[in-house]
Amino acid sequence: MTHKCSLEKLKYKTQIDLVFKKGRAVRSGALVMHFVHPKEEVKKTHIGVGISKRSVLQAYRRNRIKRQIRAVIQKQKEEVISSLTPGFYMVLYKGKLGVTSESLLHDFEGLLNHFSGCN
C-alpha cells in the first residue's frame, strides 16, 4: 500500500450528525453501521461506537459492550483500514444484554464483508 490510511475516533457532534442525516446503514447481527463518505476530501477513517439506553439500561453494561466493540475494532485494525474507504462510520449495538466478544467479532466481520464486497 502506497498511502497510509489511519483509524481515528469519530468524536465531533457535527460529524456524527452528518452520519445519521446523510448516511446509509448496514446491519449484521446485533451491530448496525451507519456510514457516509463526505464530498470534501477525508484522508482518515473515523469510527465511533454507541449503544442506545433503550437497548441496555445500566450504564456499566453499556460501557462494557462499547469496550468490547472497540477491542474488536482494534483486533481487526488492518482489515478495517483495508476494507473501509476514508469517511465517517458509526457502529451501533442493537442487541440485548447477553453478548459475547465472539458474537461481536462475528457480527463485525459481517459488516466488513459487506464493504469488501462493494469495493
NORWO-V988315 format. One record per pair of residues at least 6 apart in sequence whose ideal C-beta (glycine too) atoms are under 7 Angstrom apart, sorted by the first residue. I is the first residue (numbers start at 0). J is the second residue. D is the distance in Angstrom with one decimal. If there is no record, write none. Layout:
i = [I;I]
j = [J;J]
d = [D;D]
This chain:
i = [4;4;4;4;5;6;6;6;6;6;7;7;7;8;8;9;9;9;9;9;9;9;14;14;15;15;17;17;17;18;18;18;18;18;19;21;22;22;22;23;24;24;24;25;25;25;27;27;27;27;28;28;28;28;29;29;29;29;29;30;30;30;30;30;31;31;32;32;32;33;33;34;34;34;35;35;36;36;37;37;41;41;42;43;44;44;44;44;44;45;45;46;46;46;47;48;48;48;48;49;49;50;50;50;50;50;54;54;54;55;55;55;60;64;64;67;67;68;68;68;71;71;71;71;72;75;75;78;79;82;82;82;83]
j = [43;44;80;85;43;44;46;76;79;80;43;44;45;45;47;15;45;46;47;87;88;89;45;87;47;89;35;37;87;33;34;35;87;89;33;35;33;34;35;34;31;32;33;32;110;113;106;109;110;113;102;105;106;109;92;93;94;98;106;90;92;106;107;110;91;93;88;90;110;89;91;86;87;88;86;87;84;86;86;87;85;86;85;85;80;83;85;86;88;87;88;72;88;90;89;65;68;69;90;89;91;61;64;65;91;92;92;93;94;61;64;96;96;92;98;100;103;90;92;103;100;103;104;107;79;107;111;111;111;111;114;115;114]
d = [6.6;6.2;5.3;6.1;5.3;5.4;6.4;6.1;6.3;6.1;4.8;6.9;4.8;6.8;6.7;6.2;4.2;5.8;3.3;5.7;6.9;6.2;6.6;5.2;6.3;6.4;5.8;6.7;6.5;5.0;6.8;5.1;4.9;4.9;6.1;5.3;4.9;5.3;3.5;6.3;5.6;6.8;4.8;5.1;6.0;5.0;4.8;3.2;4.7;7.0;6.9;6.8;3.4;6.3;5.9;5.7;3.0;6.8;5.7;5.9;6.2;4.4;6.1;6.0;4.7;5.5;5.9;5.3;4.9;4.5;6.9;6.1;6.8;4.7;6.1;5.3;6.3;4.0;6.7;7.0;4.7;5.7;5.8;5.8;6.5;5.1;5.3;6.7;6.9;4.9;6.7;6.2;4.7;6.5;4.7;5.0;4.9;5.8;5.1;6.4;5.2;4.6;5.7;6.1;6.9;4.5;6.4;6.2;6.8;4.7;6.5;6.2;6.5;5.5;5.9;5.3;5.5;6.0;6.6;5.9;6.9;5.2;5.1;5.0;6.2;6.6;6.9;6.0;6.7;4.7;4.8;4.6;5.6]
